[in-house]
Amino acid sequence: MAPSSQSTIATEPSTRLYVTGIPAIGEVMDLPDGAVKHIQARRLKTGDGLVLFDGEGGEHIATLLSLGRRDATARIERFQAREAESPIAVTILQGISRGERMDYSVQKATELGVARVIPVISERCVVRLDAKRWAKKQRHWQAVAIAACEQCGRNRIPIIDEACSLTEALAAVEGLPGVIFDTEGDRAAGDLQPAEQLATLIGPEGGLAPGEIQQVADLGWQRIRLGPRILRSDTAPVAALAVIQTMIGDLG
């Protein structure tokens, strides 16, 4: 049976999918395998609405026209220039932690509006891989960020860099104002100054080595107190971003 040419969406779109190659309004596209699996998992049916975004900004409202075991098509109905980006582009230099902790850090940082995550192989990092496996990790973390964007309503995908040393990560953010949160900081959160871009460093499970803290202090990064308690490597980026977004971002 041929798909209906009617352009009315049967239900209000609630499923968001990241896809590339979105065609012009009124055209029909074949959805990629990952999107098909997502649609099947959500038990959608023909006529249901979809929100498609390609990471370039804005989103497309579409109608699911057909759904098979391995394929699906959707018609592009309209474009809406909705954004959910923070007014401050935050780059996190994230000390790499093991397994799901790093996934959690990337996921929650994405939800809290991070613009870029640079995974850092710091002095106390317990994860040691070869170049091939680091590249595989980068692709996995990028997929985690994409899935988080689908869930939280962002239409732009944060950049997840390949893992590198702290020195390389600092070179990548050279010129940006920086802040590090720790229990011995000499500034309060209220001292954060408005900025269009900001970098922050989060340690791994073993924390940052004194020399690493000194390395960023020598660059003039602010040291902000984040309470007297030592936070886990996957809690710290959430707390840091929440403070940044509350004080100078879009949560205040």
C-alpha positions as a Markdown table, in Angstrom:
| # | Residue | x | y | z |
|---|---|---|---|---|
| 1 | Met | 0.0 | 0.0 | 0.0 |
| 2 | Ala | 1.5 | 3.4 | -1.0 |
| 3 | Pro | 2.1 | 6.0 | 1.7 |
| 4 | Ser | -0.6 | 8.6 | 2.0 |
| 5 | Ser | 0.2 | 12.0 | 0.5 |
| 6 | Gln | -1.7 | 13.8 | 3.3 |
| 7 | Ser | 0.5 | 16.1 | 5.2 |
| 8 | Thr | -1.3 | 16.2 | 8.5 |
| 9 | Ile | 0.6 | 14.7 | 11.4 |
| 10 | Ala | -1.6 | 12.3 | 13.4 |
| 11 | Thr | 0.1 | 12.9 | 16.7 |
| 12 | Glu | 2.1 | 15.6 | 18.3 |
| 13 | Pro | 5.8 | 14.8 | 17.7 |
| 14 | Ser | 7.6 | 13.5 | 20.8 |
| 15 | Thr | 10.3 | 11.3 | 19.3 |
| 16 | Arg | 13.5 | 13.2 | 18.4 |
| 17 | Leu | 16.1 | 11.7 | 16.0 |
| 18 | Tyr | 19.5 | 12.9 | 14.9 |
| 19 | Val | 19.8 | 12.2 | 11.1 |
| 20 | Thr | 21.9 | 13.7 | 8.4 |
| 21 | Gly | 20.9 | 14.6 | 4.8 |
| 22 | Ile | 17.5 | 15.9 | 5.6 |
| 23 | Pro | 15.8 | 16.9 | 2.3 |
| 24 | Ala | 13.7 | 19.9 | 1.5 |
| 25 | Ile | 10.2 | 20.4 | 2.9 |
| 26 | Gly | 7.6 | 18.2 | 1.3 |
| 27 | Glu | 10.2 | 15.5 | 0.2 |
| 28 | Val | 10.4 | 12.0 | 1.6 |
| 29 | Met | 13.6 | 10.5 | 3.0 |
| 30 | Asp | 14.7 | 7.0 | 3.9 |
| 31 | Leu | 15.6 | 6.9 | 7.6 |
| 32 | Pro | 19.0 | 5.4 | 8.6 |
| 33 | Asp | 19.2 | 2.1 | 10.5 |
| 34 | Gly | 19.8 | 3.7 | 13.9 |
| 35 | Ala | 16.6 | 5.8 | 13.5 |
| 36 | Val | 14.6 | 2.8 | 12.4 |
| 37 | Lys | 15.6 | 0.9 | 15.5 |
| 38 | His | 14.7 | 3.8 | 17.7 |
| 39 | Ile | 11.3 | 4.1 | 16.1 |
| 40 | Gln | 10.7 | 0.4 | 16.5 |
| 41 | Ala | 11.7 | 0.6 | 20.2 |
| 42 | Arg | 9.2 | 3.4 | 20.7 |
| 43 | Arg | 6.5 | 1.4 | 19.0 |
| 44 | Leu | 5.6 | 4.2 | 16.7 |
| 45 | Lys | 3.2 | 3.7 | 13.8 |
| 46 | Thr | 2.7 | 5.3 | 10.4 |
| 47 | Gly | 1.2 | 8.7 | 10.7 |
| 48 | Asp | 3.1 | 9.5 | 13.9 |
| 49 | Gly | 5.1 | 12.7 | 14.1 |
| 50 | Leu | 8.9 | 12.9 | 14.3 |
| 51 | Val | 11.3 | 15.7 | 15.1 |
| 52 | Leu | 14.5 | 15.4 | 13.0 |
| 53 | Phe | 17.7 | 17.4 | 13.5 |
| 54 | Asp | 21.0 | 17.3 | 11.8 |
| 55 | Gly | 23.2 | 19.2 | 14.3 |
| 56 | Glu | 23.4 | 22.3 | 12.1 |
| 57 | Gly | 20.7 | 24.2 | 14.1 |
| 58 | Gly | 16.9 | 24.1 | 14.2 |
| 59 | Glu | 14.8 | 21.0 | 13.6 |
| 60 | His | 12.4 | 19.5 | 11.1 |
| 61 | Ile | 8.9 | 18.2 | 11.8 |
| 62 | Ala | 8.2 | 15.1 | 9.9 |
| 63 | Thr | 5.6 | 12.4 | 9.5 |
| 64 | Leu | 6.4 | 8.7 | 9.6 |
| 65 | Leu | 5.1 | 7.3 | 6.3 |
| 66 | Ser | 6.2 | 3.7 | 6.3 |
| 67 | Leu | 7.8 | 1.3 | 8.7 |
| 68 | Gly | 9.2 | -2.1 | 7.9 |
| 69 | Arg | 11.4 | -4.5 | 9.7 |
| 70 | Arg | 14.6 | -2.9 | 8.4 |
| 71 | Asp | 13.5 | 0.4 | 6.8 |
| 72 | Ala | 11.3 | 3.4 | 7.3 |
| 73 | Thr | 10.5 | 6.6 | 5.5 |
| 74 | Ala | 9.4 | 10.0 | 6.6 |
| 75 | Arg | 8.1 | 13.1 | 4.9 |
| 76 | Ile | 9.5 | 16.5 | 5.9 |
| 77 | Glu | 6.6 | 18.8 | 6.8 |
| 78 | Arg | 8.2 | 22.0 | 8.1 |
| 79 | Phe | 11.3 | 23.5 | 9.7 |
| 80 | Gln | 11.4 | 25.4 | 12.9 |
| 81 | Ala | 14.4 | 27.4 | 14.1 |
| 82 | Arg | 14.1 | 26.3 | 17.7 |
| 83 | Glu | 17.4 | 26.3 | 19.7 |
| 84 | Ala | 18.2 | 25.2 | 23.3 |
| 85 | Glu | 21.9 | 26.3 | 23.4 |
| 86 | Ser | 23.5 | 28.0 | 26.3 |
| 87 | Pro | 24.6 | 31.7 | 25.9 |
| 88 | Ile | 28.0 | 30.6 | 27.1 |
| 89 | Ala | 30.1 | 28.0 | 25.2 |
| 90 | Val | 31.7 | 25.8 | 27.9 |
| 91 | Thr | 34.6 | 23.5 | 27.1 |
| 92 | Ile | 35.2 | 20.8 | 29.7 |
| 93 | Leu | 38.6 | 19.2 | 30.0 |
| 94 | Gln | 37.5 | 16.0 | 31.5 |
| 95 | Gly | 39.9 | 13.6 | 33.2 |
| 96 | Ile | 39.0 | 10.2 | 31.8 |
| 97 | Ser | 37.3 | 7.8 | 34.2 |
| 98 | Arg | 36.4 | 4.1 | 33.8 |
| 99 | Gly | 33.4 | 2.7 | 31.9 |
| 100 | Glu | 30.0 | 4.1 | 32.6 |
| 101 | Arg | 31.3 | 7.0 | 34.7 |
| 102 | Met | 32.8 | 8.7 | 31.6 |
| 103 | Asp | 29.6 | 8.0 | 29.7 |
| 104 | Tyr | 27.6 | 9.6 | 32.5 |
| 105 | Ser | 29.9 | 12.6 | 32.5 |
| 106 | Val | 29.5 | 13.1 | 28.7 |
| 107 | Gln | 25.7 | 12.5 | 28.9 |
| 108 | Lys | 25.0 | 14.9 | 31.7 |
| 109 | Ala | 27.4 | 17.6 | 30.4 |
| 110 | Thr | 25.5 | 17.5 | 27.2 |
| 111 | Glu | 22.2 | 17.9 | 29.0 |
| 112 | Leu | 23.6 | 20.9 | 30.8 |
| 113 | Gly | 24.7 | 22.6 | 27.6 |
| 114 | Val | 28.4 | 21.9 | 27.3 |
| 115 | Ala | 29.8 | 22.9 | 23.9 |
| 116 | Arg | 32.9 | 20.7 | 23.8 |
| 117 | Val | 34.4 | 17.9 | 25.9 |
| 118 | Ile | 38.1 | 17.2 | 25.7 |
| 119 | Pro | 38.9 | 13.8 | 27.3 |
| 120 | Val | 42.2 | 14.2 | 29.2 |
| 121 | Ile | 44.6 | 11.4 | 29.9 |
| 122 | Ser | 45.8 | 13.0 | 33.2 |
| 123 | Glu | 48.6 | 11.8 | 35.6 |
| 124 | Arg | 46.2 | 9.8 | 37.8 |
| 125 | Cys | 44.0 | 8.5 | 34.9 |
| 126 | Val | 43.7 | 4.7 | 35.3 |
| 127 | Val | 42.5 | 4.1 | 31.7 |
| 128 | Arg | 45.4 | 3.4 | 29.3 |
| 129 | Leu | 44.7 | 2.4 | 25.7 |
| 130 | Asp | 46.4 | 2.4 | 22.4 |
| 131 | Ala | 45.6 | 4.9 | 19.7 |
| 132 | Lys | 43.1 | 2.7 | 17.9 |
| 133 | Arg | 41.1 | 2.0 | 21.0 |
| 134 | Trp | 41.1 | 5.7 | 22.0 |
| 135 | Ala | 39.6 | 6.5 | 18.6 |
| 136 | Lys | 36.9 | 3.9 | 19.2 |
| 137 | Lys | 36.2 | 5.5 | 22.6 |
| 138 | Gln | 35.9 | 8.9 | 21.0 |
| 139 | Arg | 33.3 | 7.6 | 18.6 |
| 140 | His | 31.4 | 6.0 | 21.5 |
| 141 | Trp | 31.4 | 9.2 | 23.5 |
| 142 | Gln | 30.2 | 11.2 | 20.5 |
| 143 | Ala | 27.3 | 8.7 | 20.2 |
| 144 | Val | 26.5 | 9.2 | 23.9 |
| 145 | Ala | 26.4 | 13.0 | 23.3 |
| 146 | Ile | 24.1 | 12.6 | 20.3 |
| 147 | Ala | 21.7 | 10.4 | 22.2 |
| 148 | Ala | 21.7 | 13.0 | 25.0 |
| 149 | Cys | 20.8 | 15.7 | 22.5 |
| 150 | Glu | 17.9 | 13.6 | 21.2 |
| 151 | Gln | 16.6 | 13.3 | 24.8 |
| 152 | Cys | 17.1 | 16.8 | 26.1 |
| 153 | Gly | 16.0 | 18.8 | 23.1 |
| 154 | Arg | 19.3 | 20.2 | 21.9 |
| 155 | Asn | 19.6 | 20.7 | 18.1 |
| 156 | Arg | 23.4 | 21.2 | 18.1 |
| 157 | Ile | 25.8 | 18.4 | 19.0 |
| 158 | Pro | 28.7 | 19.1 | 21.3 |
| 159 | Ile | 32.1 | 18.2 | 20.0 |
| 160 | Ile | 33.8 | 15.3 | 21.7 |
| 161 | Asp | 37.6 | 15.4 | 21.0 |
| 162 | Glu | 39.9 | 12.4 | 20.9 |
| 163 | Ala | 41.7 | 11.8 | 24.2 |
| 164 | Cys | 44.9 | 13.7 | 24.7 |
| 165 | Ser | 47.3 | 14.9 | 27.4 |
| 166 | Leu | 46.5 | 17.8 | 29.7 |
| 167 | Thr | 49.2 | 19.9 | 28.0 |
| 168 | Glu | 47.6 | 19.2 | 24.6 |
| 169 | Ala | 44.1 | 20.0 | 26.0 |
| 170 | Leu | 45.2 | 23.3 | 27.4 |
| 171 | Ala | 46.8 | 24.2 | 24.1 |
| 172 | Ala | 43.4 | 23.5 | 22.4 |
| 173 | Val | 41.7 | 26.1 | 24.7 |
| 174 | Glu | 44.5 | 28.6 | 24.7 |
| 175 | Gly | 43.1 | 32.1 | 25.0 |
| 176 | Leu | 39.9 | 31.1 | 26.7 |
| 177 | Pro | 39.1 | 32.2 | 30.3 |
| 178 | Gly | 39.4 | 29.2 | 32.6 |
| 179 | Val | 38.1 | 28.0 | 35.9 |
| 180 | Ile | 38.9 | 25.1 | 38.1 |
| 181 | Phe | 36.6 | 24.0 | 41.0 |
| 182 | Asp | 38.2 | 22.5 | 44.1 |
| 183 | Thr | 37.8 | 22.5 | 47.9 |
| 184 | Glu | 40.8 | 24.9 | 48.3 |
| 185 | Gly | 39.7 | 27.5 | 45.8 |
| 186 | Asp | 40.2 | 31.2 | 46.8 |
| 187 | Arg | 37.2 | 32.5 | 44.9 |
| 188 | Ala | 33.4 | 32.0 | 45.4 |
| 189 | Ala | 31.0 | 31.1 | 42.6 |
| 190 | Gly | 29.7 | 34.7 | 42.6 |
| 191 | Asp | 33.1 | 35.8 | 41.3 |
| 192 | Leu | 32.5 | 34.1 | 38.0 |
| 193 | Gln | 32.5 | 36.8 | 35.3 |
| 194 | Pro | 30.2 | 36.8 | 32.3 |
| 195 | Ala | 31.8 | 35.4 | 29.2 |
| 196 | Glu | 30.9 | 34.0 | 25.8 |
| 197 | Gln | 33.3 | 31.1 | 26.2 |
| 198 | Leu | 34.8 | 29.4 | 29.2 |
| 199 | Ala | 37.0 | 26.3 | 29.9 |
| 200 | Thr | 37.0 | 24.2 | 33.0 |
| 201 | Leu | 39.1 | 21.2 | 34.1 |
| 202 | Ile | 37.7 | 18.1 | 35.9 |
| 203 | Gly | 39.9 | 15.5 | 37.4 |
| 204 | Pro | 39.7 | 11.7 | 37.0 |
| 205 | Glu | 38.8 | 9.2 | 39.8 |
| 206 | Gly | 42.1 | 9.8 | 41.5 |
| 207 | Gly | 41.8 | 13.5 | 41.3 |
| 208 | Leu | 44.2 | 16.0 | 39.8 |
| 209 | Ala | 47.8 | 15.9 | 40.8 |
| 210 | Pro | 49.2 | 19.0 | 42.5 |
| 211 | Gly | 51.3 | 19.8 | 39.5 |
| 212 | Glu | 48.3 | 19.7 | 37.2 |
| 213 | Ile | 46.4 | 22.2 | 39.4 |
| 214 | Gln | 49.5 | 24.4 | 39.4 |
| 215 | Gln | 49.7 | 24.1 | 35.6 |
| 216 | Val | 46.3 | 25.7 | 35.2 |
| 217 | Ala | 46.9 | 28.2 | 38.0 |
| 218 | Asp | 49.9 | 29.4 | 36.2 |
| 219 | Leu | 47.7 | 30.2 | 33.2 |
| 220 | Gly | 45.6 | 32.5 | 35.4 |
| 221 | Trp | 42.6 | 30.2 | 35.7 |
| 222 | Gln | 40.3 | 31.0 | 38.6 |
| 223 | Arg | 40.1 | 28.5 | 41.5 |
| 224 | Ile | 36.4 | 28.4 | 42.6 |
| 225 | Arg | 35.3 | 26.8 | 45.9 |
| 226 | Leu | 32.7 | 24.1 | 45.3 |
| 227 | Gly | 32.0 | 23.2 | 48.9 |
| 228 | Pro | 34.1 | 21.2 | 51.4 |
| 229 | Arg | 33.2 | 17.8 | 50.0 |
| 230 | Ile | 35.3 | 15.9 | 47.4 |
| 231 | Leu | 33.1 | 15.0 | 44.4 |
| 232 | Arg | 33.4 | 11.9 | 42.3 |
| 233 | Ser | 34.7 | 12.3 | 38.8 |
| 234 | Asp | 31.2 | 11.9 | 37.3 |
| 235 | Thr | 29.5 | 14.2 | 39.8 |
| 236 | Ala | 32.1 | 17.1 | 39.5 |
| 237 | Pro | 31.2 | 18.1 | 35.8 |
| 238 | Val | 27.5 | 18.1 | 36.7 |
| 239 | Ala | 28.1 | 20.3 | 39.7 |
| 240 | Ala | 30.5 | 22.6 | 37.8 |
| 241 | Leu | 28.2 | 23.1 | 34.9 |
| 242 | Ala | 25.2 | 23.7 | 37.1 |
| 243 | Val | 27.2 | 26.4 | 38.9 |
| 244 | Ile | 28.4 | 28.0 | 35.7 |
| 245 | Gln | 24.9 | 27.9 | 34.1 |
| 246 | Thr | 23.3 | 29.3 | 37.2 |
| 247 | Met | 25.7 | 32.1 | 37.7 |
| 248 | Ile | 26.4 | 33.3 | 34.1 |
| 249 | Gly | 24.5 | 30.9 | 31.9 |
| 250 | Asp | 20.8 | 30.1 | 31.3 |
| 251 | Leu | 19.8 | 28.4 | 34.6 |
| 252 | Gly | 19.8 | 31.6 | 36.7 |
